[in-house]
Amino acid sequence: MLSIKKDLQFSYNFKKSIYFEDILIRDYVFKGYTITYKIEEKDDLVLVLGIIKNKNTY
């Protein structure tokens, strides 16, 4: 968990989500999981929207 928390401090380093059109929603791939999160700029927050095991899971 610490690795994910540390990596998400640089939230713009990860690719735009393939599941959403919003550029503030990003995908972070970690150990076979895709963590989809939204960047809230005004509150300086990263909100986790979902954790997906593979791209066929919705």
C-alpha distance matrix in Angstrom:
0.0 3.8 5.4 5.3 6.2 8.6 10.0 10.8 12.9 15.4 15.4 18.9 18.2 17.3 20.1 21.8 21.0 23.3 23.3 24.5 27.2 25.7 24.7 22.1 20.2 18.0 16.3 13.2 13.3 10.5 11.6 14.4 12.9 14.0 12.2 15.2 15.0 17.9 18.6 20.6 22.5 24.8 22.1 19.6 16.9 14.5 14.9 13.1 16.2 15.1 13.2 15.8 16.2 19.2 21.6 24.1 22.0 22.9
3.8 0.0 3.8 5.5 5.0 6.0 8.5 9.9 11.0 13.7 14.6 18.1 17.3 17.2 20.5 22.5 22.3 25.0 25.3 26.2 28.5 26.6 25.2 22.5 21.1 18.9 17.6 14.3 14.9 12.2 13.7 16.8 15.6 16.4 14.4 17.1 16.4 18.8 18.7 20.6 21.9 24.1 21.5 18.6 16.5 14.7 16.0 14.9 18.3 17.8 16.2 18.9 19.4 22.1 24.2 27.0 25.2 26.0
5.4 3.8 0.0 3.8 5.5 5.1 6.1 8.6 10.2 12.0 13.0 16.1 14.6 14.5 17.8 20.2 20.2 22.8 23.5 24.6 26.8 25.2 23.5 21.2 19.8 17.0 15.4 11.9 12.1 9.4 11.1 14.4 13.7 14.4 13.0 15.8 15.6 18.2 18.1 20.6 21.7 24.4 22.3 19.1 17.1 14.8 16.4 15.0 18.2 17.4 15.5 17.7 17.9 20.1 22.1 25.2 23.9 24.9
5.3 5.5 3.8 0.0 3.8 5.4 5.1 6.1 8.8 10.5 10.5 13.8 12.9 12.1 15.2 17.1 16.9 19.6 20.1 21.0 23.3 21.7 20.2 17.9 16.2 13.7 12.2 8.9 9.8 7.9 10.5 13.1 11.4 11.5 9.5 12.1 11.8 14.5 14.8 17.4 19.0 21.7 19.7 16.7 14.3 11.6 12.8 11.3 14.4 13.8 12.3 14.7 15.6 17.7 19.4 22.5 21.0 21.7
6.2 5.0 5.5 3.8 0.0 3.8 5.6 5.3 6.7 9.6 10.0 13.7 13.5 13.5 16.8 18.4 18.4 21.5 21.8 22.1 24.2 22.0 20.5 17.7 16.5 14.6 14.1 11.3 13.0 11.5 14.2 16.7 14.8 14.4 11.7 13.5 12.1 14.1 13.7 15.7 17.0 19.3 17.0 14.0 11.8 9.9 11.6 11.1 14.8 15.0 14.3 17.2 18.6 20.9 22.3 25.4 23.6 23.8
8.6 6.0 5.1 5.4 3.8 0.0 3.8 5.6 5.6 8.0 9.7 13.0 12.2 13.1 16.8 18.9 19.6 22.7 23.6 23.9 25.5 23.3 21.2 18.6 18.0 15.7 15.3 12.3 13.9 12.4 15.1 17.9 16.6 16.2 14.0 15.8 14.4 16.1 15.0 17.1 17.7 20.2 18.2 14.8 13.5 11.9 14.4 14.3 17.8 18.1 17.2 19.8 20.8 22.8 24.1 27.4 26.0 26.4
10.0 8.5 6.1 5.1 5.6 3.8 0.0 3.8 5.4 6.0 7.3 10.2 8.9 9.5 13.1 15.5 16.4 19.4 20.6 21.0 22.5 20.7 18.4 16.2 15.5 12.7 12.1 9.1 10.8 10.1 13.3 15.7 14.4 13.6 11.8 13.4 12.5 14.3 13.5 16.3 16.9 19.9 18.5 15.0 13.6 11.4 13.8 13.3 16.4 16.6 15.6 17.7 18.8 20.3 21.3 24.7 23.8 24.2
10.8 9.9 8.6 6.1 5.3 5.6 3.8 0.0 3.8 5.1 4.7 8.4 8.5 8.8 12.2 13.7 14.5 17.9 18.6 18.5 20.0 17.8 15.7 13.1 12.5 10.4 10.6 8.4 11.2 11.3 14.9 16.7 14.6 13.0 10.4 11.2 9.4 10.8 9.9 12.5 13.4 16.4 15.0 11.7 10.0 7.6 10.3 10.3 13.5 14.4 14.2 16.7 18.6 20.0 20.6 24.0 22.7 22.6
12.9 11.0 10.2 8.8 6.7 5.6 5.4 3.8 0.0 3.8 5.6 8.8 9.4 11.0 14.5 16.0 17.3 20.8 21.7 21.1 22.1 19.5 17.1 14.3 14.6 13.0 13.9 12.0 14.8 14.8 18.2 20.3 18.4 16.8 14.2 14.5 12.2 12.7 10.6 12.5 12.5 15.1 13.8 10.1 9.5 8.6 12.0 13.0 16.4 17.7 17.8 20.5 22.4 23.8 24.3 27.7 26.4 26.2
15.4 13.7 12.0 10.5 9.6 8.0 6.0 5.1 3.8 0.0 3.8 5.7 5.8 8.3 11.8 13.6 15.6 19.1 20.5 19.8 20.4 17.9 15.0 12.9 13.5 11.5 12.6 11.1 14.0 14.7 18.3 20.0 18.4 16.4 14.4 14.4 12.4 12.7 10.5 13.0 12.5 15.7 15.2 11.5 11.4 10.1 13.5 14.4 17.2 18.5 18.6 20.7 22.5 23.3 23.4 27.0 26.2 26.0
15.4 14.6 13.0 10.5 10.0 9.7 7.3 4.7 5.6 3.8 0.0 3.8 5.5 6.4 9.4 10.5 12.2 15.8 16.9 16.2 16.8 14.4 11.8 9.5 9.8 8.0 9.5 8.8 12.3 13.7 17.5 18.6 16.5 14.0 11.7 11.1 8.9 9.1 7.3 10.4 10.6 14.1 13.8 10.5 9.7 7.6 10.7 11.4 13.9 15.4 15.9 17.9 20.2 20.9 20.6 24.1 23.2 22.7
18.9 18.1 16.1 13.8 13.7 13.0 10.2 8.4 8.8 5.7 3.8 0.0 3.8 5.5 7.7 8.7 11.4 14.9 16.6 15.5 15.4 13.0 9.7 8.4 9.6 7.8 10.0 10.2 13.5 15.6 19.4 20.1 18.3 15.4 13.7 12.5 10.8 10.3 8.4 11.5 10.9 14.7 15.3 12.3 12.2 10.5 13.2 14.1 15.8 17.4 18.1 19.6 21.8 21.8 21.0 24.6 24.2 23.6
18.2 17.3 14.6 12.9 13.5 12.2 8.9 8.5 9.4 5.8 5.5 3.8 0.0 3.8 6.8 9.5 12.1 15.1 17.4 17.0 17.2 15.5 12.2 11.6 11.9 9.1 10.0 9.2 11.8 13.7 17.3 18.2 17.1 14.6 13.7 13.3 12.5 13.0 11.7 15.0 14.7 18.3 18.7 15.5 15.1 13.0 15.6 15.7 17.5 18.3 18.2 19.3 20.9 20.8 20.3 24.0 24.0 24.0
17.3 17.2 14.5 12.1 13.5 13.1 9.5 8.8 11.0 8.3 6.4 5.5 3.8 0.0 3.8 6.8 8.8 11.6 13.9 14.1 14.8 13.6 10.9 10.5 9.8 6.3 6.4 6.0 8.7 11.3 14.9 15.2 13.9 11.2 10.6 10.3 10.2 11.4 11.3 15.0 15.5 19.3 19.5 16.6 15.4 12.6 14.3 13.7 15.0 15.4 15.1 15.8 17.5 17.2 16.5 20.2 20.3 20.4
20.1 20.5 17.8 15.2 16.8 16.8 13.1 12.2 14.5 11.8 9.4 7.7 6.8 3.8 0.0 3.8 6.3 8.5 11.4 11.6 12.0 11.6 9.1 9.9 8.9 5.7 5.9 7.4 9.5 12.9 16.2 15.6 14.3 11.2 11.3 10.2 10.9 11.8 12.4 16.1 16.8 20.5 21.1 18.7 17.4 14.5 15.6 14.8 15.1 15.4 15.4 15.4 17.2 16.1 14.7 18.3 18.9 18.8
21.8 22.5 20.2 17.1 18.4 18.9 15.5 13.7 16.0 13.6 10.5 8.7 9.5 6.8 3.8 0.0 3.8 6.5 8.8 8.2 8.2 7.9 5.8 7.4 6.2 4.5 6.2 9.2 11.7 15.2 18.5 17.5 15.6 12.0 11.7 9.4 9.8 10.0 11.0 14.5 15.4 19.0 19.9 18.1 16.8 14.0 14.6 14.0 13.6 14.4 15.3 15.3 17.7 16.5 14.5 17.7 18.1 17.3
21.0 22.3 20.2 16.9 18.4 19.6 16.4 14.5 17.3 15.6 12.2 11.4 12.1 8.8 6.3 3.8 0.0 3.8 5.3 5.6 7.3 7.8 7.6 8.5 5.7 4.4 4.9 8.6 10.7 14.3 17.2 15.7 13.4 9.7 9.6 7.0 8.5 9.4 11.6 15.0 16.8 20.1 20.6 19.1 17.1 14.0 13.6 12.3 11.1 11.5 12.4 12.1 14.8 13.6 11.4 14.4 14.5 13.5
23.3 25.0 22.8 19.6 21.5 22.7 19.4 17.9 20.8 19.1 15.8 14.9 15.1 11.6 8.5 6.5 3.8 0.0 3.8 5.8 7.6 9.7 10.2 11.9 9.1 8.2 7.5 10.9 11.9 15.6 18.0 15.7 13.9 10.5 11.5 9.3 11.7 12.8 15.3 18.5 20.4 23.6 24.2 22.9 20.8 17.6 16.8 15.1 13.3 12.9 13.5 12.1 14.3 12.3 9.3 11.9 12.9 12.1
23.3 25.3 23.5 20.1 21.8 23.6 20.6 18.6 21.7 20.5 16.9 16.6 17.4 13.9 11.4 8.8 5.3 3.8 0.0 3.8 7.1 9.3 11.0 12.0 8.8 9.0 8.7 12.2 13.4 16.7 19.0 16.6 14.1 10.7 11.1 8.5 10.8 11.9 15.0 17.7 20.2 23.1 23.3 22.6 20.1 17.0 15.4 13.6 11.0 10.7 12.0 10.9 13.7 12.1 9.2 11.0 11.1 9.4
24.5 26.2 24.6 21.0 22.1 23.9 21.0 18.5 21.1 19.8 16.2 15.5 17.0 14.1 11.6 8.2 5.6 5.8 3.8 0.0 3.8 5.7 8.1 9.4 6.8 8.5 9.7 13.5 15.6 18.9 21.6 19.6 16.9 13.3 12.8 9.4 10.4 10.2 13.0 15.3 17.6 20.3 21.0 20.5 18.5 15.8 14.4 13.5 11.0 12.0 14.1 13.8 17.0 15.8 13.0 14.8 14.5 12.3
27.2 28.5 26.8 23.3 24.2 25.5 22.5 20.0 22.1 20.4 16.8 15.4 17.2 14.8 12.0 8.2 7.3 7.6 7.1 3.8 0.0 3.8 6.4 8.8 7.8 9.8 11.9 15.7 18.0 21.5 24.4 22.6 20.1 16.4 15.9 12.4 12.7 11.6 13.5 15.6 17.1 19.8 21.2 20.8 19.4 17.2 16.4 16.2 14.1 15.5 17.7 17.5 20.5 19.1 16.1 17.9 18.1 15.9
25.7 26.6 25.2 21.7 22.0 23.3 20.7 17.8 19.5 17.9 14.4 13.0 15.5 13.6 11.6 7.9 7.8 9.7 9.3 5.7 3.8 0.0 3.8 5.4 5.6 8.5 11.6 15.0 18.0 21.2 24.5 23.2 20.5 16.7 15.4 11.7 10.9 8.9 10.2 11.9 13.4 16.0 17.5 17.2 16.1 14.3 13.8 14.4 12.9 15.1 17.6 18.2 21.4 20.6 18.1 20.3 19.9 17.6
24.7 25.2 23.5 20.2 20.5 21.2 18.4 15.7 17.1 15.0 11.8 9.7 12.2 10.9 9.1 5.8 7.6 10.2 11.0 8.1 6.4 3.8 0.0 3.8 5.4 7.2 10.6 13.6 16.8 20.0 23.5 22.6 20.2 16.5 15.2 12.0 10.9 8.9 9.1 11.4 12.0 15.1 16.8 15.8 15.2 13.5 14.0 14.8 14.1 16.3 18.2 18.9 21.9 21.1 18.8 21.6 21.4 19.7
22.1 22.5 21.2 17.9 17.7 18.6 16.2 13.1 14.3 12.9 9.5 8.4 11.6 10.5 9.9 7.4 8.5 11.9 12.0 9.4 8.8 5.4 3.8 0.0 3.8 6.3 10.1 12.6 16.2 18.9 22.6 22.1 19.4 15.8 13.7 10.5 8.3 5.6 5.3 7.7 8.8 12.0 13.3 12.3 11.4 9.8 10.6 11.9 11.9 14.5 16.7 18.1 21.4 21.2 19.5 22.2 21.5 19.7
20.2 21.1 19.8 16.2 16.5 18.0 15.5 12.5 14.6 13.5 9.8 9.6 11.9 9.8 8.9 6.2 5.7 9.1 8.8 6.8 7.8 5.6 5.4 3.8 0.0 3.8 7.1 10.1 13.4 16.3 19.7 19.0 16.0 12.4 10.4 6.9 5.6 4.3 6.4 9.4 11.5 14.6 15.0 14.0 12.1 9.5 9.3 9.5 8.8 11.0 13.2 14.4 17.7 17.5 15.9 18.6 17.7 16.0
18.0 18.9 17.0 13.7 14.6 15.7 12.7 10.4 13.0 11.5 8.0 7.8 9.1 6.3 5.7 4.5 4.4 8.2 9.0 8.5 9.8 8.5 7.2 6.3 3.8 0.0 3.8 6.6 10.0 13.0 16.5 15.9 13.4 9.8 8.2 5.7 5.5 6.3 7.9 11.5 13.2 16.7 16.9 15.0 13.1 10.0 10.3 9.7 9.7 10.9 11.9 12.9 15.7 15.5 14.2 17.4 16.8 15.9
16.3 17.6 15.4 12.2 14.1 15.3 12.1 10.6 13.9 12.6 9.5 10.0 10.0 6.4 5.9 6.2 4.9 7.5 8.7 9.7 11.9 11.6 10.6 10.1 7.1 3.8 0.0 3.8 6.4 9.7 13.0 12.2 9.8 6.2 5.6 4.6 6.5 9.0 11.0 14.7 16.6 20.1 19.8 17.7 15.4 11.8 11.8 9.9 9.9 9.7 9.6 10.0 12.3 12.0 11.2 14.7 14.2 14.1
13.2 14.3 11.9 8.9 11.3 12.3 9.1 8.4 12.0 11.1 8.8 10.2 9.2 6.0 7.4 9.2 8.6 10.9 12.2 13.5 15.7 15.0 13.6 12.6 10.1 6.6 3.8 0.0 3.8 6.4 10.1 10.2 8.1 5.6 5.0 6.3 7.9 10.8 12.3 15.9 17.7 21.1 20.4 17.8 15.4 11.8 12.3 10.2 11.4 10.6 9.5 10.3 11.8 12.3 12.5 16.1 15.5 16.0
13.3 14.9 12.1 9.8 13.0 13.9 10.8 11.2 14.8 14.0 12.3 13.5 11.8 8.7 9.5 11.7 10.7 11.9 13.4 15.6 18.0 18.0 16.8 16.2 13.4 10.0 6.4 3.8 0.0 3.8 6.8 6.6 5.6 4.4 6.2 8.7 11.1 14.4 16.1 19.7 21.5 24.9 24.0 21.5 19.0 15.3 15.5 12.8 13.7 11.9 9.6 9.4 9.7 9.9 10.9 14.5 14.3 15.7
10.5 12.2 9.4 7.9 11.5 12.4 10.1 11.3 14.8 14.7 13.7 15.6 13.7 11.3 12.9 15.2 14.3 15.6 16.7 18.9 21.5 21.2 20.0 18.9 16.3 13.0 9.7 6.4 3.8 0.0 3.8 5.6 5.3 6.4 7.5 10.9 12.9 16.4 17.9 21.3 23.1 26.4 25.0 22.3 19.7 16.2 16.4 13.6 15.0 13.0 10.1 10.4 9.9 11.2 13.2 16.4 15.8 17.5
11.6 13.7 11.1 10.5 14.2 15.1 13.3 14.9 18.2 18.3 17.5 19.4 17.3 14.9 16.2 18.5 17.2 18.0 19.0 21.6 24.4 24.5 23.5 22.6 19.7 16.5 13.0 10.1 6.8 3.8 0.0 3.8 5.6 8.5 10.3 13.9 16.3 19.9 21.6 24.9 26.9 30.1 28.5 25.9 23.1 19.7 19.6 16.5 17.7 15.0 11.6 11.2 9.4 10.9 13.7 16.4 15.9 18.3
14.4 16.8 14.4 13.1 16.7 17.9 15.7 16.7 20.3 20.0 18.6 20.1 18.2 15.2 15.6 17.5 15.7 15.7 16.6 19.6 22.6 23.2 22.6 22.1 19.0 15.9 12.2 10.2 6.6 5.6 3.8 0.0 3.8 6.8 9.8 13.0 16.0 19.7 21.9 25.3 27.5 30.7 29.4 27.1 24.2 20.5 19.9 16.5 16.9 13.9 10.4 8.8 6.4 7.2 10.2 12.7 12.6 15.3
12.9 15.6 13.7 11.4 14.8 16.6 14.4 14.6 18.4 18.4 16.5 18.3 17.1 13.9 14.3 15.6 13.4 13.9 14.1 16.9 20.1 20.5 20.2 19.4 16.0 13.4 9.8 8.1 5.6 5.3 5.6 3.8 0.0 3.8 6.3 9.6 12.7 16.4 18.8 22.1 24.6 27.6 26.3 24.2 21.1 17.3 16.4 12.9 13.1 10.1 6.6 5.6 4.6 6.5 9.1 11.8 10.8 12.8
14.0 16.4 14.4 11.5 14.4 16.2 13.6 13.0 16.8 16.4 14.0 15.4 14.6 11.2 11.2 12.0 9.7 10.5 10.7 13.3 16.4 16.7 16.5 15.8 12.4 9.8 6.2 5.6 4.4 6.4 8.5 6.8 3.8 0.0 3.8 6.2 9.6 13.1 15.7 19.1 21.6 24.7 23.7 21.7 18.7 14.9 14.0 10.8 10.6 8.1 5.7 5.1 6.4 7.0 8.0 11.2 10.3 11.5
12.2 14.4 13.0 9.5 11.7 14.0 11.8 10.4 14.2 14.4 11.7 13.7 13.7 10.6 11.3 11.7 9.6 11.5 11.1 12.8 15.9 15.4 15.2 13.7 10.4 8.2 5.6 5.0 6.2 7.5 10.3 9.8 6.3 3.8 0.0 3.8 6.4 10.1 12.7 15.8 18.5 21.4 20.1 18.3 15.1 11.4 10.3 7.1 7.6 5.9 4.6 6.4 8.8 10.3 11.0 13.9 12.3 12.5
15.2 17.1 15.8 12.1 13.5 15.8 13.4 11.2 14.5 14.4 11.1 12.5 13.3 10.3 10.2 9.4 7.0 9.3 8.5 9.4 12.4 11.7 12.0 10.5 6.9 5.7 4.6 6.3 8.7 10.9 13.9 13.0 9.6 6.2 3.8 0.0 3.8 7.1 10.2 13.3 16.1 19.1 18.2 16.8 13.7 10.1 8.7 6.1 5.5 5.3 6.3 7.9 11.2 11.9 11.4 14.2 12.6 11.8
15.0 16.4 15.6 11.8 12.1 14.4 12.5 9.4 12.2 12.4 8.9 10.8 12.5 10.2 10.9 9.8 8.5 11.7 10.8 10.4 12.7 10.9 10.9 8.3 5.6 5.5 6.5 7.9 11.1 12.9 16.3 16.0 12.7 9.6 6.4 3.8 0.0 3.8 6.7 9.6 12.5 15.4 14.4 13.1 10.0 6.5 5.4 4.2 5.1 7.0 9.0 11.3 14.6 15.6 15.2 17.9 16.1 14.9
17.9 18.8 18.2 14.5 14.1 16.1 14.3 10.8 12.7 12.7 9.1 10.3 13.0 11.4 11.8 10.0 9.4 12.8 11.9 10.2 11.6 8.9 8.9 5.6 4.3 6.3 9.0 10.8 14.4 16.4 19.9 19.7 16.4 13.1 10.1 7.1 3.8 0.0 3.8 6.4 9.4 12.1 11.7 10.8 8.3 5.8 5.1 6.5 6.9 9.9 12.5 14.8 18.2 18.9 18.0 20.5 18.9 17.1
18.6 18.7 18.1 14.8 13.7 15.0 13.5 9.9 10.6 10.5 7.3 8.4 11.7 11.3 12.4 11.0 11.6 15.3 15.0 13.0 13.5 10.2 9.1 5.3 6.4 7.9 11.0 12.3 16.1 17.9 21.6 21.9 18.8 15.7 12.7 10.2 6.7 3.8 0.0 3.8 5.9 9.1 9.0 7.6 6.1 4.8 6.5 9.0 10.4 13.4 15.6 18.0 21.2 22.0 21.1 23.9 22.5 20.8
20.6 20.6 20.6 17.4 15.7 17.1 16.3 12.5 12.5 13.0 10.4 11.5 15.0 15.0 16.1 14.5 15.0 18.5 17.7 15.3 15.6 11.9 11.4 7.7 9.4 11.5 14.7 15.9 19.7 21.3 24.9 25.3 22.1 19.1 15.8 13.3 9.6 6.4 3.8 0.0 3.8 5.8 5.7 5.8 5.0 6.1 7.4 10.8 12.1 15.5 18.2 20.9 24.2 25.2 24.3 26.9 25.2 23.2
22.5 21.9 21.7 19.0 17.0 17.7 16.9 13.4 12.5 12.5 10.6 10.9 14.7 15.5 16.8 15.4 16.8 20.4 20.2 17.6 17.1 13.4 12.0 8.8 11.5 13.2 16.6 17.7 21.5 23.1 26.9 27.5 24.6 21.6 18.5 16.1 12.5 9.4 5.9 3.8 0.0 3.8 5.5 4.9 6.7 8.5 10.8 14.1 15.6 18.9 21.3 23.9 27.1 27.9 26.9 29.7 28.3 26.4
24.8 24.1 24.4 21.7 19.3 20.2 19.9 16.4 15.1 15.7 14.1 14.7 18.3 19.3 20.5 19.0 20.1 23.6 23.1 20.3 19.8 16.0 15.1 12.0 14.6 16.7 20.1 21.1 24.9 26.4 30.1 30.7 27.6 24.7 21.4 19.1 15.4 12.1 9.1 5.8 3.8 0.0 3.8 5.6 8.0 10.8 12.6 16.3 17.7 21.2 23.9 26.6 30.0 31.0 30.0 32.6 30.9 28.8
22.1 21.5 22.3 19.7 17.0 18.2 18.5 15.0 13.8 15.2 13.8 15.3 18.7 19.5 21.1 19.9 20.6 24.2 23.3 21.0 21.2 17.5 16.8 13.3 15.0 16.9 19.8 20.4 24.0 25.0 28.5 29.4 26.3 23.7 20.1 18.2 14.4 11.7 9.0 5.7 5.5 3.8 0.0 3.8 5.5 9.0 10.6 14.4 16.3 19.7 22.2 25.3 28.6 30.0 29.5 32.0 30.0 28.0
19.6 18.6 19.1 16.7 14.0 14.8 15.0 11.7 10.1 11.5 10.5 12.3 15.5 16.6 18.7 18.1 19.1 22.9 22.6 20.5 20.8 17.2 15.8 12.3 14.0 15.0 17.7 17.8 21.5 22.3 25.9 27.1 24.2 21.7 18.3 16.8 13.1 10.8 7.6 5.8 4.9 5.6 3.8 0.0 3.8 7.1 10.0 13.4 15.9 19.0 21.0 24.0 27.0 28.4 28.1 30.9 29.1 27.5
16.9 16.5 17.1 14.3 11.8 13.5 13.6 10.0 9.5 11.4 9.7 12.2 15.1 15.4 17.4 16.8 17.1 20.8 20.1 18.5 19.4 16.1 15.2 11.4 12.1 13.1 15.4 15.4 19.0 19.7 23.1 24.2 21.1 18.7 15.1 13.7 10.0 8.3 6.1 5.0 6.7 8.0 5.5 3.8 0.0 3.8 6.3 9.8 12.4 15.4 17.4 20.6 23.7 25.3 25.1 27.8 25.8 24.3
14.5 14.7 14.8 11.6 9.9 11.9 11.4 7.6 8.6 10.1 7.6 10.5 13.0 12.6 14.5 14.0 14.0 17.6 17.0 15.8 17.2 14.3 13.5 9.8 9.5 10.0 11.8 11.8 15.3 16.2 19.7 20.5 17.3 14.9 11.4 10.1 6.5 5.8 4.8 6.1 8.5 10.8 9.0 7.1 3.8 0.0 3.8 6.5 9.4 12.1 13.8 17.0 20.0 21.5 21.5 24.2 22.2 20.9
14.9 16.0 16.4 12.8 11.6 14.4 13.8 10.3 12.0 13.5 10.7 13.2 15.6 14.3 15.6 14.6 13.6 16.8 15.4 14.4 16.4 13.8 14.0 10.6 9.3 10.3 11.8 12.3 15.5 16.4 19.6 19.9 16.4 14.0 10.3 8.7 5.4 5.1 6.5 7.4 10.8 12.6 10.6 10.0 6.3 3.8 0.0 3.8 6.2 9.2 11.7 14.9 18.2 19.9 19.9 22.2 19.8 18.2
13.1 14.9 15.0 11.3 11.1 14.3 13.3 10.3 13.0 14.4 11.4 14.1 15.7 13.7 14.8 14.0 12.3 15.1 13.6 13.5 16.2 14.4 14.8 11.9 9.5 9.7 9.9 10.2 12.8 13.6 16.5 16.5 12.9 10.8 7.1 6.1 4.2 6.5 9.0 10.8 14.1 16.3 14.4 13.4 9.8 6.5 3.8 0.0 3.8 5.8 7.9 11.3 14.5 16.4 16.7 18.9 16.4 15.1
16.2 18.3 18.2 14.4 14.8 17.8 16.4 13.5 16.4 17.2 13.9 15.8 17.5 15.0 15.1 13.6 11.1 13.3 11.0 11.0 14.1 12.9 14.1 11.9 8.8 9.7 9.9 11.4 13.7 15.0 17.7 16.9 13.1 10.6 7.6 5.5 5.1 6.9 10.4 12.1 15.6 17.7 16.3 15.9 12.4 9.4 6.2 3.8 0.0 3.8 7.3 9.9 13.6 15.1 14.8 16.5 14.0 12.1
15.1 17.8 17.4 13.8 15.0 18.1 16.6 14.4 17.7 18.5 15.4 17.4 18.3 15.4 15.4 14.4 11.5 12.9 10.7 12.0 15.5 15.1 16.3 14.5 11.0 10.9 9.7 10.6 11.9 13.0 15.0 13.9 10.1 8.1 5.9 5.3 7.0 9.9 13.4 15.5 18.9 21.2 19.7 19.0 15.4 12.1 9.2 5.8 3.8 0.0 3.8 6.4 10.0 11.8 12.1 13.7 10.9 9.6
13.2 16.2 15.5 12.3 14.3 17.2 15.6 14.2 17.8 18.6 15.9 18.1 18.2 15.1 15.4 15.3 12.4 13.5 12.0 14.1 17.7 17.6 18.2 16.7 13.2 11.9 9.6 9.5 9.6 10.1 11.6 10.4 6.6 5.7 4.6 6.3 9.0 12.5 15.6 18.2 21.3 23.9 22.2 21.0 17.4 13.8 11.7 7.9 7.3 3.8 0.0 3.8 6.8 9.2 10.5 12.4 9.7 9.8
15.8 18.9 17.7 14.7 17.2 19.8 17.7 16.7 20.5 20.7 17.9 19.6 19.3 15.8 15.4 15.3 12.1 12.1 10.9 13.8 17.5 18.2 18.9 18.1 14.4 12.9 10.0 10.3 9.4 10.4 11.2 8.8 5.6 5.1 6.4 7.9 11.3 14.8 18.0 20.9 23.9 26.6 25.3 24.0 20.6 17.0 14.9 11.3 9.9 6.4 3.8 0.0 3.8 5.6 7.0 8.7 6.4 7.5
16.2 19.4 17.9 15.6 18.6 20.8 18.8 18.6 22.4 22.5 20.2 21.8 20.9 17.5 17.2 17.7 14.8 14.3 13.7 17.0 20.5 21.4 21.9 21.4 17.7 15.7 12.3 11.8 9.7 9.9 9.4 6.4 4.6 6.4 8.8 11.2 14.6 18.2 21.2 24.2 27.1 30.0 28.6 27.0 23.7 20.0 18.2 14.5 13.6 10.0 6.8 3.8 0.0 3.8 7.1 8.4 6.8 9.5
19.2 22.1 20.1 17.7 20.9 22.8 20.3 20.0 23.8 23.3 20.9 21.8 20.8 17.2 16.1 16.5 13.6 12.3 12.1 15.8 19.1 20.6 21.1 21.2 17.5 15.5 12.0 12.3 9.9 11.2 10.9 7.2 6.5 7.0 10.3 11.9 15.6 18.9 22.0 25.2 27.9 31.0 30.0 28.4 25.3 21.5 19.9 16.4 15.1 11.8 9.2 5.6 3.8 0.0 3.8 5.6 5.8 8.9
21.6 24.2 22.1 19.4 22.3 24.1 21.3 20.6 24.3 23.4 20.6 21.0 20.3 16.5 14.7 14.5 11.4 9.3 9.2 13.0 16.1 18.1 18.8 19.5 15.9 14.2 11.2 12.5 10.9 13.2 13.7 10.2 9.1 8.0 11.0 11.4 15.2 18.0 21.1 24.3 26.9 30.0 29.5 28.1 25.1 21.5 19.9 16.7 14.8 12.1 10.5 7.0 7.1 3.8 0.0 3.8 5.5 7.7
24.1 27.0 25.2 22.5 25.4 27.4 24.7 24.0 27.7 27.0 24.1 24.6 24.0 20.2 18.3 17.7 14.4 11.9 11.0 14.8 17.9 20.3 21.6 22.2 18.6 17.4 14.7 16.1 14.5 16.4 16.4 12.7 11.8 11.2 13.9 14.2 17.9 20.5 23.9 26.9 29.7 32.6 32.0 30.9 27.8 24.2 22.2 18.9 16.5 13.7 12.4 8.7 8.4 5.6 3.8 0.0 3.8 6.4
22.0 25.2 23.9 21.0 23.6 26.0 23.8 22.7 26.4 26.2 23.2 24.2 24.0 20.3 18.9 18.1 14.5 12.9 11.1 14.5 18.1 19.9 21.4 21.5 17.7 16.8 14.2 15.5 14.3 15.8 15.9 12.6 10.8 10.3 12.3 12.6 16.1 18.9 22.5 25.2 28.3 30.9 30.0 29.1 25.8 22.2 19.8 16.4 14.0 10.9 9.7 6.4 6.8 5.8 5.5 3.8 0.0 3.8
22.9 26.0 24.9 21.7 23.8 26.4 24.2 22.6 26.2 26.0 22.7 23.6 24.0 20.4 18.8 17.3 13.5 12.1 9.4 12.3 15.9 17.6 19.7 19.7 16.0 15.9 14.1 16.0 15.7 17.5 18.3 15.3 12.8 11.5 12.5 11.8 14.9 17.1 20.8 23.2 26.4 28.8 28.0 27.5 24.3 20.9 18.2 15.1 12.1 9.6 9.8 7.5 9.5 8.9 7.7 6.4 3.8 0.0
